[in-house]
Amino acid sequence: MMYIPYFRGKQFDLIGLRESVSKDLIGKSTIPLVEPVRDSKQLIKTLEEFIKYQQKILVVANPGVGQVQKGVPRLHDWAECYDSPYVIPVYITDNFLKVEEIQGDDYAFLSTNYVSGKLEELLETHTPKFHLISDSARLRKVVKDNRILLTDPFTKLNSGADYLDLEDEFYCDDYKFLREDGYIGFSNYGVDGKHYYDKGFPSRTVVLHILYKDKFGSVRIKHFASDSNDSYGDVQVKFREALGKLVRWQQHFSKEVPLTVGLKELISFYETKEYPGPGTIKKLIVMHQMELIKIVME
């Protein structure tokens, strides 16, 4: 059973992936997928790191969001990296995809919406190594081979403070059952959710979203939210409030919640009383996600 975590290629997502591959946190059955959203060296550096460690990575060739969508000139073009056997192109099967754009024999398709006639035409002449599809009856009917189920299990609430009322919830257990339904793997958008925002928005609340494995072998997610949420200020105080909840929870369930590399570094900021900033927090959560799923799958 394959796992394909879906990342929008923002800076700290990419840094988290680079550190994950260099620290051997990515499982043998995991292949991360990146949809580039920025024209920057960070993506090229990340692909070079994956090639160096001989770890496969999927990269969208025709991004649907962000600043590097089809037709936009690129200063840092990642297309040359497809020459490596470790960098696999992914083609979004929208109305704009042309058959002649699909290169080589090792590629993947990404179908989140059914485009009448288009998908059938592509599949008559092409068999992707992986075909990611959303949970749609029409897509399930049309796509029969090498299919991967793409889901969005993250609950996106209107306000960070709303997570004070949603502390714990189910995340996924697709790896237990999907083979019976004709899938070869599963994919999800991670702890950001499906919807893409080019820039973040200020929030009154600091929330740490942490995945963990429960006693039934399923993956759940804890939401640790700050309490002092009356204003946009005092981010360091809010971070320490949220982190304190995480520390106490992990200490109480230390046998059930192992300290991954990312989680251990995140918790260390409680002792040092530092605030690392949202980018570093994001990087560590990516690393934790990679290592936790490796533990669950292996």
BELRA-V298508 format. One record per backbone hydrogen bond with DSSP energy under -1.0 kcal/mol. CO is the residue of the C=O (numbers start at 1). NH is the residue of the N-H. If there is no record, write none. Layout:
CO/NH  CO/NH
//
This chain:
2/186  3/31  5/33  7/35  8/10  10/14  11/15  12/16  13/17  14/18  15/19  16/20  17/21  18/22  19/23  20/25  27/30  29/3  32/58  33/7  34/60  35/9  37/67  38/40  41/45  42/46  43/47  44/48  45/49  46/50  47/51  48/52  49/53  50/55  51/54  57/88  58/34  59/90  69/72  78/81  79/82  80/83  81/84  84/87  86/57  88/59  89/108  90/61  91/110  92/94  94/97  98/101  99/102  107/129  108/91  109/132  110/93  111/134  115/119  117/121  118/122  119/123  120/124  122/126  130/109  131/148  132/111  133/150  134/136  136/140  137/141  138/142  139/143  146/131  147/184  148/133  149/187  151/189  159/162  160/163  161/164  162/165  167/223  169/221  172/219  173/176  174/178  177/180  178/181  178/183  179/182  184/2  185/149  186/4  187/151  188/6  206/226  208/224  210/222  212/220  214/217  218/214  219/171  219/172  220/212  221/169  222/210  224/208  227/229  234/238  235/239  236/240  237/241  238/242  239/243  240/244  241/245  242/246  243/247  244/248  245/249  246/250  247/251  248/252  249/253  253/257  258/260  260/264  261/265  262/266  263/267  264/268  266/269  267/270  268/272  277/281  278/282  279/283  280/284  281/285  282/286  283/287  284/288  285/289  286/290  287/291  288/292  289/293  290/294  291/295  292/296  293/297  294/298
//
